[in-house]
């Protein structure tokens, strides 16, 4: 759902990371493979310090985008005890 994903991005820019997570999660209920929503939610989780949830979203993204070095680096960054 593009509207929710876009609103999530706007909320993240305003540093309303809880609201961003809510909007991205709503978009993912419509399309579980929404790459933009997964990436946005993972970033919002990181900002909130919820690294296990961020890591779960990045792990899903590595399945959807296996060639993405950026996603693999983000996954590594959220590894327990850091990279």
C-alpha positions in Angstrom: 0.0 0.0 0.0 1.9 3.0 -1.3 0.1 5.6 0.8 1.1 3.9 4.1 4.7 3.4 2.9 5.0 7.0 1.8 3.5 8.3 5.1 5.9 6.0 7.0 8.7 7.8 5.1 7.4 11.2 6.0 7.1 10.2 9.7 10.6 8.9 9.7 11.8 12.2 8.3 10.0 13.9 11.2 11.7 11.5 13.6 8.4 9.9 14.5 9.8 6.4 14.3 7.0 4.7 16.2 4.5 6.2 13.7 6.7 5.2 10.8 6.9 1.6 12.1 3.1 1.6 12.4 2.6 2.8 8.8 5.2 0.5 7.3 3.7 -2.4 9.2 0.3 -1.5 7.8 1.7 -1.5 4.2 3.3 -4.9 4.9 0.0 -6.4 6.0 -1.2 -5.6 2.4 2.1 -6.8 0.7 4.5 -8.8 2.8 7.2 -8.4 0.2 7.0 -4.6 -0.1 10.7 -3.8 -0.3 10.3 -0.1 0.4 8.2 -0.8 3.5 10.6 -3.4 4.8 13.6 -1.2 4.3 11.9 1.8 5.9 10.6 -0.2 8.9 14.1 -1.7 9.4 15.6 1.7 9.5 12.9 3.0 11.9 13.6 0.0 14.2 17.3 0.8 14.1 16.6 4.4 15.1 14.4 3.1 18.0 17.2 0.8 19.1 15.2 -2.3 18.3 18.0 -4.1 16.6 16.5 -7.6 16.6 13.4 -6.4 14.7 15.6 -4.4 12.3 17.7 -7.4 11.7 14.7 -9.6 11.0 13.5 -7.1 8.3 17.0 -6.9 6.8 17.2 -10.7 6.8 13.9 -10.8 4.8 15.3 -8.2 2.5 18.4 -10.4 1.8 16.0 -13.1 0.6 14.2 -10.7 -1.7 17.4 -8.9 -2.9 20.2 -11.5 -2.6 22.6 -9.4 -4.7 22.3 -6.3 -2.5 25.6 -5.6 -0.7 24.0 -2.6 1.1 21.3 -4.9 2.7 24.0 -7.4 3.7 26.0 -4.6 5.3 22.9 -3.4 7.2 22.2 -7.0 8.3 25.8 -7.2 9.6 25.5 -3.8 11.3 22.5 -5.0 13.4 24.2 -8.3 14.4 24.4 -8.7 18.2 27.6 -7.2 19.5 28.0 -5.1 16.3 30.0 -5.8 13.1 
